[in-house]
């Protein structure tokens, strides 16, 4: 037994000596030209590897560094630069026949540069295409022979702790950077489907995970490779990540759970988005509650256009439907959308008003009732135009006494609305654009006051410029008759100026006088003893001196 143990010990020792000595006896660097050549042929790009080292215990050959050239039509800098490359090899063929059989590849701390042209062409599109690449602006590979997939298969491809930078060729926007990228691909082949997983850290602490299958690699354009995957995104900061143009004013933090499915031509995506601190206006502030979106999108990969067939946007019980199309044009995206919401509870929407840039009078808030809308949304995302009808019903502006504000207008000084302004109906045709907000056909019905009609604008700084007409009813109409205005049916013209947070009400003196002259001033002449100036004094509430 002791002798047997001695023999085993001697054999183990010899094996260790062989394992230590063989790397010095085998010049693994003699395989470097072949490794570079095979990888260059497979990728259709020049590949360079550094000094090679052999580890028999792990069955791998490692290179100190690696670089893969970019498509020359995009950049002269490397497409991939890695700190090290580990190549898993079959040890026995390497020892006895000096044959290099690769079964896995691992890139450690690679820096990967992804570039896209304004036409949607990617710099990785020509990967695997061993013909010379064409200039990026043509979007077509050179050569006359049809592209075909290289005959390369690897049991495992892995990227560890990578950094991926995504940018636009000649674009003015800042490239997006993703750190701690990890990719694992098993049973890789250019000609067959293969499973993969991908994880990455997003700017401002978010994370991304993809898990699915892809392939075979499209021989003409690798970006059109069929794909099916589940995607989970956590804490995507829209502003910090650069996913939206800063000028659009859109910001927020998103959680996303959905699916991606591409046939190489169309990419279908379905899923759910939960948005927190959402803001959709340059002048807006983050929403006070969560927004949920359930969507379905079909994107044409070659035309860079898409159709939103479903987007249910909800805040509590408030639900709106968004549908339409978009077209990506370089750094800009053009949209043509329709947003429809019927009978949405105001109490659920009120927290969203700051996010869309709506500023209520200081100290006030909307309570109760419903909002209905049918809006068109068009133009580039950084210069959107939103237009259509809005209708608010059975609501109130709590904390805002309209009657007291109207006291600045002598003819309306007797109107009483209380500390809360009850709104029976408010309708208007609105247009929201970068140059400001315009509302036409304003019709506001306040039971304690009457009907206010008119139109006006709100500039980007929130300054108001409205010309309104008050047709009073009930007790308020009687007060105007006593003041000598001619009753509620004639109407009292006035201006609303100031700002959205502090509106100011002022009489339209010229409008009042024109209306009185047009309708005739009762009592003018010897019998009445009144003059037009006297009537104007009545409008303004001035007392005439007794003779």
Residue pairs with C-beta under 8 A, 6 or more apart in sequence:
19 56
19 57
22 54
22 56
22 95
23 53
23 54
23 55
23 56
26 54
26 94
26 95
26 98
28 52
28 53
28 54
28 61
29 51
29 52
31 52
31 61
31 100
32 49
32 52
32 63
34 100
35 49
35 52
35 61
35 63
35 87
35 100
35 102
36 47
36 48
36 49
38 102
38 152
39 47
39 49
39 68
40 46
40 47
41 130
41 150
42 128
42 150
42 152
42 190
43 68
43 127
43 128
44 126
44 127
44 128
44 129
44 130
44 131
44 133
44 150
45 68
45 69
45 70
45 71
45 79
45 127
46 68
46 69
47 66
47 67
47 68
47 69
48 66
48 67
49 63
49 65
49 66
49 85
50 63
50 64
50 65
50 66
51 63
51 64
52 61
52 62
52 63
53 61
53 62
53 63
53 64
54 60
54 61
54 94
55 61
55 62
56 91
59 88
59 89
59 90
59 91
60 86
60 87
60 88
60 89
61 86
61 87
61 89
61 100
62 84
62 85
62 86
62 87
63 84
63 85
63 86
63 87
64 84
65 81
65 82
65 83
65 84
65 85
66 80
66 81
66 82
66 84
66 85
66 107
66 110
67 78
67 80
67 81
67 82
68 78
68 79
68 80
68 81
69 78
69 79
70 76
70 77
70 78
70 79
70 113
70 115
70 123
71 79
71 123
71 125
71 126
71 133
71 136
72 133
72 135
73 133
73 134
73 135
73 136
73 137
73 138
74 115
74 117
74 123
74 136
74 169
75 113
75 115
75 123
77 113
78 113
79 112
79 113
79 123
79 124
80 107
80 110
80 111
80 112
80 113
81 110
81 111
82 107
82 108
82 109
82 110
82 111
83 108
83 109
83 110
84 107
84 108
84 109
85 105
85 106
85 107
85 108
86 105
86 106
86 108
87 102
87 104
87 105
87 106
88 102
88 103
88 104
88 105
88 106
88 155
88 156
89 100
89 101
89 102
89 103
90 99
90 101
90 103
93 99
93 100
93 101
94 100
94 101
102 154
103 154
103 155
103 156
104 154
104 155
104 156
104 157
104 158
105 154
105 156
105 157
105 158
106 156
106 157
106 158
106 159
106 160
107 158
107 159
107 160
107 162
108 160
108 161
109 160
109 161
109 162
109 163
110 159
110 162
110 163
111 162
111 163
111 165
112 162
112 163
112 164
112 165
112 181
113 123
113 165
113 167
114 122
114 123
114 124
114 164
114 165
114 166
114 167
115 122
115 123
115 136
115 166
115 167
115 168
115 169
116 122
116 123
116 166
116 167
116 168
116 169
117 136
117 137
117 139
117 168
117 169
118 168
118 169
118 170
118 171
118 329
118 330
118 331
119 137
119 139
119 304
120 301
120 302
120 303
120 304
120 328
121 136
121 139
121 223
122 222
122 223
123 136
124 222
124 223
125 221
125 222
125 223
125 224
126 133
126 141
126 221
126 222
127 217
127 222
128 149
128 150
128 190
128 217
128 219
128 222
129 141
129 147
129 219
129 220
129 222
130 147
130 150
131 141
131 142
131 143
131 145
131 147
132 141
132 142
132 143
133 141
133 142
134 140
134 141
134 142
136 169
141 147
141 220
146 219
147 219
147 220
148 219
149 190
149 191
149 216
149 217
149 219
150 190
151 190
151 191
152 189
152 190
153 187
153 188
153 189
153 190
153 192
154 188
154 189
155 186
155 187
155 188
156 184
156 185
156 186
156 187
156 188
157 183
157 184
157 185
157 186
157 188
158 182
158 183
158 184
158 185
159 181
159 182
159 183
159 184
160 182
161 180
161 181
161 182
162 180
162 181
162 182
162 183
163 177
163 178
163 179
163 181
164 177
164 178
164 181
164 200
165 175
165 176
165 177
165 178
166 175
166 176
166 177
166 178
167 173
167 175
167 176
168 175
168 330
168 331
171 330
171 331
172 331
173 242
173 245
173 331
174 242
175 242
176 203
176 241
176 242
176 243
177 203
178 200
178 201
178 202
178 208
179 200
179 201
180 199
180 200
180 201
181 198
181 199
181 200
181 201
182 197
182 198
182 199
182 200
183 196
183 197
183 198
184 196
184 197
184 198
185 194
185 195
185 196
186 194
186 195
186 196
187 194
187 195
188 194
189 215
189 216
190 215
190 216
190 217
190 219
191 215
191 216
191 217
192 215
192 216
193 213
193 214
193 215
193 216
193 226
194 213
194 214
194 215
195 212
195 213
196 210
196 211
196 212
196 213
196 214
196 229
197 209
197 210
197 211
198 208
198 209
198 210
198 211
199 207
199 208
199 209
199 210
200 207
200 208
201 207
201 208
202 208
202 233
202 235
202 236
202 237
202 241
203 237
203 240
203 241
203 242
204 235
204 237
204 240
204 241
205 235
205 237
206 233
206 234
206 235
206 236
206 237
206 241
206 253
207 233
207 234
207 235
208 231
208 232
208 233
208 234
208 236
209 231
209 232
209 233
210 229
210 230
210 231
210 260
211 229
211 230
212 227
212 228
212 229
212 230
212 260
213 227
213 228
213 229
214 225
214 226
214 227
214 228
214 229
215 225
215 226
216 225
216 226
217 225
218 224
218 225
218 226
218 264
223 301
224 262
224 264
224 265
224 301
224 302
225 262
225 264
226 262
226 263
226 264
227 260
227 261
227 262
227 267
228 259
228 260
228 261
228 262
229 259
229 260
229 261
230 258
230 259
230 260
231 256
231 257
231 258
231 259
231 260
231 271
232 256
232 257
233 254
233 255
233 256
233 257
234 255
235 253
235 254
235 255
236 243
236 253
236 254
236 255
236 256
237 252
237 253
238 244
238 250
238 251
238 252
238 253
238 254
239 246
239 251
244 250
244 251
244 381
245 331
245 332
245 381
245 382
247 282
247 382
247 383
248 282
248 381
248 382
248 384
249 279
249 280
249 281
249 282
249 283
249 284
249 357
250 279
250 280
250 381
251 277
251 278
251 279
251 286
252 275
252 276
252 277
252 278
252 279
252 286
252 287
253 275
253 276
253 277
254 273
254 274
254 275
254 276
255 273
255 274
256 271
256 272
256 273
256 274
257 271
257 272
258 269
258 270
258 271
258 272
258 273
258 295
259 269
259 270
259 271
260 267
260 268
260 269
261 267
261 268
261 269
262 268
262 301
264 301
265 300
265 301
265 302
266 298
266 299
266 300
266 301
267 298
267 299
267 301
268 296
268 297
268 298
268 299
269 295
269 296
269 297
269 299
270 295
270 296
270 297
271 294
271 295
272 292
272 293
272 294
272 295
273 292
273 293
273 294
273 295
274 290
274 291
274 292
274 293
275 287
275 290
275 291
275 292
275 293
276 290
276 291
277 286
277 287
278 286
278 287
278 291
278 352
278 355
279 285
279 286
279 287
279 355
280 355
280 356
281 355
281 356
281 357
282 357
283 357
283 460
283 462
284 354
284 355
284 356
284 357
285 354
285 355
286 354
286 355
287 315
287 351
287 352
287 354
287 355
288 351
288 352
288 354
289 315
289 316
289 348
289 351
289 352
290 315
291 313
291 314
291 315
291 352
292 313
292 314
292 315
293 311
293 312
293 313
293 314
294 310
294 311
294 312
295 308
295 310
295 311
295 312
296 308
296 309
296 310
296 311
297 306
297 307
297 308
297 309
298 306
298 307
298 309
299 305
299 306
300 306
303 327
304 327
304 328
304 329
305 325
305 326
305 327
305 328
306 325
306 326
306 327
306 328
307 324
307 325
308 322
308 323
308 324
308 325
308 326
308 337
309 323
310 321
310 323
311 321
311 322
311 323
312 319
312 320
312 321
312 322
313 319
313 320
313 321
313 322
313 339
314 320
315 348
315 349
315 351
315 352
316 345
316 347
316 348
317 344
317 345
317 348
318 341
318 344
318 345
318 348
318 349
318 371
319 341
319 344
320 339
320 340
320 341
320 344
320 373
321 339
321 340
321 341
322 337
322 338
322 339
323 337
323 338
324 335
324 336
324 337
324 338
324 377
325 335
325 336
325 337
326 333
326 334
326 335
326 336
326 337
327 333
327 334
327 335
332 380
332 381
332 382
333 380
333 381
334 379
334 380
334 381
335 377
335 378
335 379
335 380
335 381
335 384
336 376
336 377
336 378
337 376
337 377
337 378
338 374
338 375
338 376
338 377
339 373
339 374
339 375
339 376
339 377
340 373
340 374
340 375
341 371
341 372
341 373
342 372
343 370
343 372
344 370
344 371
344 372
344 373
345 369
345 370
346 366
346 367
346 368
346 369
346 370
346 371
346 392
346 395
347 367
347 368
349 371
350 365
350 366
350 367
353 360
353 366
358 500
359 462
359 499
359 500
359 501
360 366
360 397
360 400
360 500
360 501
361 397
361 399
361 400
361 500
361 501
361 502
361 503
362 501
362 502
363 399
363 400
364 397
364 398
364 399
364 400
365 397
365 398
365 399
366 392
366 395
366 396
366 397
366 398
367 395
367 396
367 398
367 420
368 394
368 395
368 396
369 392
369 393
369 394
369 395
369 396
369 423
370 392
370 393
370 394
370 395
371 390
371 391
371 392
371 393
371 395
372 390
372 391
372 393
373 388
373 389
373 390
373 391
374 388
374 389
375 386
375 387
375 388
375 390
376 386
376 387
376 388
377 384
377 385
377 386
378 384
378 385
379 385
383 433
383 434
384 432
384 433
384 434
385 431
385 432
385 433
386 430
386 431
386 432
386 433
387 429
387 430
387 431
387 432
388 429
388 430
389 427
389 428
389 429
389 430
390 426
390 427
390 428
390 429
390 430
391 425
391 426
391 427
392 423
392 425
392 426
392 427
393 423
393 424
393 425
393 426
394 423
394 424
394 425
395 423
395 426
396 420
396 421
396 422
396 423
397 420
397 421
397 423
398 420
399 419
399 420
400 420
400 421
401 417
401 418
401 419
401 420
401 421
402 415
402 417
402 421
402 446
402 449
403 415
403 416
403 417
403 418
403 421
403 448
403 449
405 503
405 505
406 412
406 413
406 415
406 449
406 470
406 494
406 505
407 413
407 415
408 504
408 505
408 506
408 507
409 492
409 494
409 505
409 506
409 507
410 483
410 507
410 539
410 540
410 541
410 542
411 480
411 483
411 485
411 492
411 507
411 512
411 539
411 540
411 541
412 470
412 472
412 476
412 480
412 492
412 494
413 479
413 541
414 475
414 476
414 479
415 448
415 449
415 472
415 476
415 479
416 448
416 475
416 476
417 446
417 448
417 449
418 448
421 446
422 446
422 447
422 448
423 444
423 445
423 446
424 445
424 446
424 447
425 443
425 444
425 445
426 442
426 443
426 444
426 445
427 441
427 442
427 443
428 439
428 440
428 441
428 442
428 443
429 439
429 440
429 441
430 437
430 438
430 439
431 437
431 438
431 439
431 440
434 460
435 459
435 460
436 457
436 458
436 459
436 460
437 457
437 458
438 455
438 456
438 457
439 455
439 456
439 457
439 458
440 455
441 453
441 455
442 452
442 453
442 454
442 455
442 456
442 466
442 468
443 451
443 452
443 453
444 451
444 452
444 453
445 451
446 452
448 474
448 476
449 470
449 472
449 473
449 476
450 470
450 471
450 472
450 473
450 474
450 476
450 477
450 488
451 470
451 471
451 473
452 468
452 469
452 470
452 471
453 468
453 469
453 471
454 466
454 467
454 468
454 469
455 466
455 467
456 464
456 465
456 466
456 467
456 468
456 496
457 464
457 465
457 466
458 464
458 465
458 500
459 465
461 499
462 499
462 500
462 501
463 497
463 498
463 499
464 496
464 497
464 498
464 499
464 500
464 503
464 504
465 495
465 497
466 495
466 496
466 497
467 493
467 495
467 508
467 511
468 493
468 494
468 495
468 496
469 491
469 492
469 493
469 494
470 491
470 492
470 493
470 494
471 488
471 489
471 490
471 491
471 492
472 479
472 480
472 488
472 492
473 488
476 488
477 487
477 488
477 489
480 486
480 487
480 488
480 492
481 487
481 488
483 538
483 539
483 541
484 535
484 538
484 539
485 492
485 512
485 516
485 538
485 539
486 515
486 516
486 519
486 522
490 515
490 519
491 515
492 507
492 512
493 507
493 508
493 511
493 512
493 515
494 505
494 506
494 507
494 508
495 505
495 506
495 507
495 508
496 503
496 504
496 505
497 503
497 504
497 506
498 504
507 539
507 540
509 536
509 539
509 540
512 536
512 539
513 532
513 536
513 539
516 532
516 535
516 536
516 539
517 532
521 530
521 532
521 535
522 528
523 529
523 530
524 530
524 531
524 532
524 535
534 544
537 543
537 544
